[in-house]
Amino acid sequence: MAELVIAGGRRLEGEHTVQGAKNSALPVLAATVAARGRCVIRRCPNLSDINATLDILRHLGCGVTRAGDVVSVDAGALSGCLVPEGLMREMRSSIVFLGPLLSALGCAELGSPGGCEIGLRPIDLHLEAMRALGVRIENEGGRLRCQTAPGGLRGARFALSFPSVGATENMMIAAATAKGVTVLTNAAREPEIVDLANFLIACGAKIHGAGEGVIVIEGVERLHGAEHTVIPDRITAATFLCAVVMCGGELLLHGVAPGHMDAMLSVLEQAGARVRRIGKNGLQLRMSGRPRYLPMIRTMPYPGFPTDAQALFMAVSAIADGTSLITETIFENRFRHVGQLQKMGADIRAQGNVAIVNGVPQLQGAAVNACDLRAGAALVIAGLAAQGETRVREIWHIDRGCERFEEDLRALGAKIERTEPERLF
């Protein structure tokens, strides 16, 4: 299995253009199933999760072509509503095909989604939302068989018990072609929700309030093809910013959306970074010396501090001057990186969903495992700041969400290589 080998202790400096958002590209690509006509999606990052999504589209009968970061999808020859178990298990967000298939064909047959093991991500909210639109759902040995009522999808009023991003996405896509009006309350407010809504609107949907707590969808008869450019990936942008905060240096980010990152930028400034916004799509960060401690981080739904950035900021706090407190409220199993950071000399005490991090002056290189995507990225940036050599294994997790990760870090001055360890026998 490939691993990343890092020689730490190098200052980082340079410029970087942020990739398209994985968590936006995935639902947008899934939503092309519900459109009649060719959809052209730009700024699609080259990731294993994106490739798995394209495999599902092809299996369903869609015509798919890719040229660089531009993906074209034509669902005109859509041939079935079954997503095989193997394809479902390649990523957690595969459940977002539920809404598009019900919209396009009135049926969907799906297995259990896979992806990072960061804790329970129950699909109950997705199923309750679809039932509100008139969908009959049967669970046969873990496989979901979903069928619309004879009259098709119908608009409804539905309140999410938690502002689930995935359930909000499924509801928006399915309700876009439902008969009547759908009112979704306690909806997720993430920028990726707004991006999906903008794509659907370009396809002819009538959606109001995306990015707010209440979304109103007026059903239309059909969606048509459209072109769309995916928003920047705010978590990947934060990954590079945190790397510079840990290693010292200066970074100019291009193609970023600073307004999507307010919660994270505020914490970086608390840590001692000098952050300057440059126009609408640029950020400059300068860092010298050891980071200051982070008094309190509490993950929350947007616009709060994102759970996807928690591991990154724990890595920063591991070398901060003082004691930081981190509380994880979204997933119950998202401290798996604690033990790996401890291998590198981090002083972290975790109990339940709270971690107390006593910063140490220097981390030490070690062999560590990337237990999920964001944890893997956090271990890489920890290795960049550590003394000696760090080997990060199971990097297929990182490849799910970070495009050209080691190449882009090398361009900033990091010493990092992808290697294939020799087999002993």
TAJORA-V834689 format. One record per run of one state. SS is the DSSP state (helix for helix, strand for strand, loop for the rest). FROM is the first residue (numbers start at 1). TO is the last residue. Records with the same first field share a line. If there is no record, write none. Layout:
# TAJORA-V834689
SS: FROM-TO + FROM-TO
This chain:
# TAJORA-V834689
loop: 1-1 + 8-11 + 18-19 + 21-21 + 37-37 + 43-47 + 60-62 + 68-69 + 78-81 + 83-84 + 89-91 + 106-106 + 111-123 + 133-134 + 141-142 + 149-153 + 155-156 + 160-164 + 176-178 + 180-180 + 186-190 + 203-205 + 209-213 + 219-222 + 225-226 + 230-231 + 233-233 + 248-248 + 255-257 + 261-261 + 271-273 + 279-281 + 288-291 + 293-296 + 300-304 + 306-306 + 319-320 + 322-322 + 328-336 + 344-346 + 352-353 + 359-363 + 365-366 + 370-372 + 386-386 + 388-388 + 394-395 + 400-404 + 412-414 + 421-425
strand: 2-7 + 12-17 + 20-20 + 35-36 + 38-42 + 63-67 + 70-74 + 82-82 + 107-110 + 135-140 + 143-148 + 154-154 + 157-159 + 179-179 + 181-185 + 206-208 + 214-218 + 223-224 + 227-229 + 232-232 + 249-254 + 274-278 + 282-287 + 292-292 + 297-299 + 305-305 + 321-321 + 323-327 + 347-351 + 354-358 + 364-364 + 367-369 + 387-387 + 389-393 + 415-420
helix: 22-34 + 48-59 + 75-77 + 85-88 + 92-105 + 124-132 + 165-175 + 191-202 + 234-247 + 258-260 + 262-270 + 307-318 + 337-343 + 373-385 + 396-399 + 405-411
